[in-house]
């Protein structure tokens, strides 16, 4: 079972996505979402849009 709980900011200004995975709370960086199967799919659409915008911005650098 994977449930999206929200986001948290790191001290450096990064974003951590907080999930409840099989009863344990996990904080996952955007770059590590693919390491946790099902986490990206559990995100709300608004967060997926923000991630897509971040990736597009990085491609333009």
TORMIVO-141238 format. One record per atom (N, C-alpha, C): residue in three letters; chain; atom name; x, y, z. Coordinates in Angstrom, 2 decimals, always signed. Layout:
% residues N
{Ala, A, CA, {X, Y, Z}};
...
% end
This chain:
% residues 61
{Unk, A, N, {+0.84, -1.17, +0.00}};
{Unk, A, CA, {+0.00, +0.00, +0.00}};
{Unk, A, C, {+0.89, +1.25, +0.00}};
{Unk, A, N, {+0.61, +2.15, -0.90}};
{Unk, A, CA, {+1.37, +3.40, -0.98}};
{Unk, A, C, {+0.37, +4.55, -0.92}};
{Unk, A, N, {+0.62, +5.48, +0.01}};
{Unk, A, CA, {-0.24, +6.64, +0.15}};
{Unk, A, C, {+0.63, +7.89, +0.23}};
{Unk, A, N, {+0.28, +8.90, -0.57}};
{Unk, A, CA, {+1.00, +10.16, -0.56}};
{Unk, A, C, {+0.53, +11.00, +0.63}};
{Unk, A, N, {+1.49, +11.47, +1.45}};
{Unk, A, CA, {+1.15, +12.26, +2.63}};
{Unk, A, C, {+1.40, +13.75, +2.44}};
{Unk, A, N, {+2.36, +14.12, +1.61}};
{Unk, A, CA, {+2.65, +15.54, +1.41}};
{Unk, A, C, {+4.11, +15.75, +1.05}};
{Unk, A, N, {+4.55, +17.00, +1.19}};
{Unk, A, CA, {+5.93, +17.35, +0.88}};
{Unk, A, C, {+6.57, +18.03, +2.08}};
{Unk, A, N, {+7.88, +17.97, +2.10}};
{Unk, A, CA, {+8.68, +18.68, +3.11}};
{Unk, A, C, {+9.85, +19.34, +2.42}};
{Unk, A, N, {+10.31, +20.43, +2.97}};
{Unk, A, CA, {+11.48, +21.13, +2.44}};
{Unk, A, C, {+12.71, +20.71, +3.23}};
{Unk, A, N, {+13.83, +20.57, +2.52}};
{Unk, A, CA, {+15.10, +20.29, +3.19}};
{Unk, A, C, {+15.74, +21.61, +3.60}};
{Unk, A, N, {+16.80, +21.52, +4.38}};
{Unk, A, CA, {+17.52, +22.72, +4.80}};
{Unk, A, C, {+18.14, +23.44, +3.61}};
{Unk, A, N, {+18.46, +22.70, +2.55}};
{Unk, A, CA, {+19.07, +23.29, +1.36}};
{Unk, A, C, {+18.03, +23.82, +0.38}};
{Unk, A, N, {+16.75, +23.69, +0.69}};
{Unk, A, CA, {+15.69, +24.21, -0.17}};
{Unk, A, C, {+15.12, +23.18, -1.12}};
{Unk, A, N, {+15.55, +21.94, -1.04}};
{Unk, A, CA, {+15.00, +20.88, -1.89}};
{Unk, A, C, {+13.67, +20.39, -1.37}};
{Unk, A, N, {+13.02, +19.58, -2.16}};
{Unk, A, CA, {+11.71, +19.05, -1.80}};
{Unk, A, C, {+11.79, +17.55, -1.60}};
{Unk, A, N, {+11.20, +17.09, -0.52}};
{Unk, A, CA, {+11.06, +15.66, -0.25}};
{Unk, A, C, {+9.57, +15.32, -0.33}};
{Unk, A, N, {+9.27, +14.22, -0.98}};
{Unk, A, CA, {+7.90, +13.75, -1.07}};
{Unk, A, C, {+7.72, +12.67, -0.01}};
{Unk, A, N, {+6.70, +12.80, +0.80}};
{Unk, A, CA, {+6.49, +11.91, +1.94}};
{Unk, A, C, {+5.37, +10.92, +1.59}};
{Unk, A, N, {+5.69, +9.63, +1.74}};
{Unk, A, CA, {+4.76, +8.56, +1.44}};
{Unk, A, C, {+4.62, +7.65, +2.65}};
{Unk, A, N, {+3.51, +6.98, +2.72}};
{Unk, A, CA, {+3.30, +5.90, +3.67}};
{Unk, A, C, {+3.36, +4.62, +2.84}};
{Unk, A, N, {+4.46, +3.86, +3.01}};
{Unk, A, CA, {+4.67, +2.65, +2.22}};
{Unk, A, C, {+4.64, +1.46, +3.16}};
{Unk, A, N, {+3.63, +0.63, +2.99}};
{Unk, A, CA, {+3.46, -0.56, +3.84}};
{Unk, A, C, {+3.57, -0.22, +5.32}};
{Unk, A, N, {+2.97, +0.87, +5.73}};
{Unk, A, CA, {+2.93, +1.25, +7.14}};
{Unk, A, C, {+4.12, +2.05, +7.63}};
{Unk, A, N, {+5.13, +2.26, +6.79}};
{Unk, A, CA, {+6.29, +3.03, +7.19}};
{Unk, A, C, {+6.36, +4.33, +6.39}};
{Unk, A, N, {+6.69, +5.41, +7.09}};
{Unk, A, CA, {+6.82, +6.71, +6.42}};
{Unk, A, C, {+8.18, +6.78, +5.73}};
{Unk, A, N, {+8.16, +7.14, +4.45}};
{Unk, A, CA, {+9.38, +7.30, +3.66}};
{Unk, A, C, {+9.41, +8.69, +3.07}};
{Unk, A, N, {+10.58, +9.31, +3.11}};
{Unk, A, CA, {+10.79, +10.61, +2.47}};
{Unk, A, C, {+11.65, +10.35, +1.24}};
{Unk, A, N, {+11.12, +10.72, +0.07}};
{Unk, A, CA, {+11.77, +10.39, -1.19}};
{Unk, A, C, {+12.07, +11.67, -1.96}};
{Unk, A, N, {+13.31, +11.79, -2.43}};
{Unk, A, CA, {+13.67, +12.92, -3.29}};
{Unk, A, C, {+13.09, +12.70, -4.68}};
{Unk, A, N, {+12.90, +13.79, -5.41}};
{Unk, A, CA, {+12.34, +13.71, -6.75}};
{Unk, A, C, {+13.17, +12.79, -7.64}};
{Unk, A, N, {+14.48, +12.87, -7.52}};
{Unk, A, CA, {+15.35, +12.05, -8.37}};
{Unk, A, C, {+15.29, +10.57, -8.02}};
{Unk, A, N, {+14.77, +10.22, -6.86}};
{Unk, A, CA, {+14.70, +8.82, -6.43}};
{Unk, A, C, {+13.31, +8.21, -6.56}};
{Unk, A, N, {+12.37, +8.92, -7.15}};
{Unk, A, CA, {+11.00, +8.40, -7.25}};
{Unk, A, C, {+10.94, +7.09, -8.02}};
{Unk, A, N, {+11.80, +6.91, -9.02}};
{Unk, A, CA, {+11.77, +5.68, -9.81}};
{Unk, A, C, {+12.30, +4.48, -9.03}};
{Unk, A, N, {+13.00, +4.71, -7.93}};
{Unk, A, CA, {+13.51, +3.61, -7.12}};
{Unk, A, C, {+12.42, +3.00, -6.25}};
{Unk, A, N, {+11.31, +3.70, -6.11}};
{Unk, A, CA, {+10.19, +3.21, -5.30}};
{Unk, A, C, {+8.99, +3.01, -6.22}};
{Unk, A, N, {+8.81, +1.80, -6.74}};
{Unk, A, CA, {+7.71, +1.54, -7.68}};
{Unk, A, C, {+6.36, +1.90, -7.07}};
{Unk, A, N, {+5.56, +2.62, -7.83}};
{Unk, A, CA, {+4.22, +3.00, -7.40}};
{Unk, A, C, {+4.14, +4.38, -6.76}};
{Unk, A, N, {+5.27, +4.94, -6.35}};
{Unk, A, CA, {+5.24, +6.24, -5.68}};
{Unk, A, C, {+4.85, +7.36, -6.64}};
{Unk, A, N, {+5.42, +7.36, -7.84}};
{Unk, A, CA, {+5.09, +8.43, -8.79}};
{Unk, A, C, {+3.61, +8.37, -9.14}};
{Unk, A, N, {+3.09, +7.17, -9.31}};
{Unk, A, CA, {+1.67, +7.02, -9.66}};
{Unk, A, C, {+0.76, +7.48, -8.51}};
{Unk, A, N, {+1.24, +7.42, -7.27}};
{Unk, A, CA, {+0.44, +7.81, -6.11}};
{Unk, A, C, {+0.38, +9.33, -5.92}};
{Unk, A, N, {+1.23, +10.07, -6.65}};
{Unk, A, CA, {+1.25, +11.53, -6.51}};
{Unk, A, C, {+0.00, +12.15, -7.10}};
{Unk, A, N, {-0.49, +13.24, -6.52}};
{Unk, A, CA, {-1.62, +13.96, -7.12}};
{Unk, A, C, {-1.17, +14.64, -8.42}};
{Unk, A, N, {-2.10, +14.93, -9.27}};
{Unk, A, CA, {-1.80, +15.51, -10.58}};
{Unk, A, C, {-1.06, +16.84, -10.46}};
{Unk, A, N, {-1.38, +17.65, -9.47}};
{Unk, A, CA, {-0.72, +18.95, -9.31}};
{Unk, A, C, {+0.77, +18.78, -9.04}};
{Unk, A, N, {+1.14, +17.75, -8.31}};
{Unk, A, CA, {+2.56, +17.50, -8.01}};
{Unk, A, C, {+3.25, +16.97, -9.26}};
{Unk, A, N, {+2.58, +16.12, -10.02}};
{Unk, A, CA, {+3.16, +15.61, -11.27}};
{Unk, A, C, {+3.43, +16.75, -12.25}};
{Unk, A, N, {+2.54, +17.74, -12.29}};
{Unk, A, CA, {+2.74, +18.90, -13.16}};
{Unk, A, C, {+3.95, +19.70, -12.71}};
{Unk, A, N, {+4.13, +19.87, -11.41}};
{Unk, A, CA, {+5.28, +20.60, -10.88}};
{Unk, A, C, {+6.58, +19.87, -11.20}};
{Unk, A, N, {+6.58, +18.55, -11.08}};
{Unk, A, CA, {+7.76, +17.75, -11.41}};
{Unk, A, C, {+8.09, +17.88, -12.90}};
{Unk, A, N, {+7.07, +17.81, -13.74}};
{Unk, A, CA, {+7.29, +17.96, -15.18}};
{Unk, A, C, {+7.88, +19.33, -15.50}};
{Unk, A, N, {+7.42, +20.37, -14.82}};
{Unk, A, CA, {+7.95, +21.71, -15.03}};
{Unk, A, C, {+9.41, +21.78, -14.58}};
{Unk, A, N, {+9.74, +21.14, -13.47}};
{Unk, A, CA, {+11.13, +21.10, -13.00}};
{Unk, A, C, {+12.04, +20.41, -14.02}};
{Unk, A, N, {+11.57, +19.30, -14.56}};
{Unk, A, CA, {+12.37, +18.55, -15.54}};
{Unk, A, C, {+12.56, +19.35, -16.82}};
{Unk, A, N, {+11.51, +20.04, -17.24}};
{Unk, A, CA, {+11.62, +20.87, -18.45}};
{Unk, A, C, {+12.62, +22.00, -18.23}};
{Unk, A, N, {+12.57, +22.61, -17.05}};
{Unk, A, CA, {+13.49, +23.70, -16.73}};
{Unk, A, C, {+14.93, +23.20, -16.74}};
{Unk, A, N, {+15.16, +22.01, -16.18}};
{Unk, A, CA, {+16.51, +21.44, -16.16}};
{Unk, A, C, {+17.03, +21.14, -17.57}};
{Unk, A, N, {+16.14, +20.71, -18.47}};
{Unk, A, CA, {+16.55, +20.43, -19.85}};
{Unk, A, C, {+16.99, +21.69, -20.58}};
{Unk, A, N, {+16.44, +22.83, -20.18}};
{Unk, A, CA, {+16.76, +24.08, -20.85}};
{Unk, A, C, {+18.07, +24.70, -20.37}};
{Unk, A, N, {+18.69, +24.12, -19.36}};
{Unk, A, CA, {+19.96, +24.67, -18.86}};
{Unk, A, C, {+21.10, +24.38, -19.80}};
% end
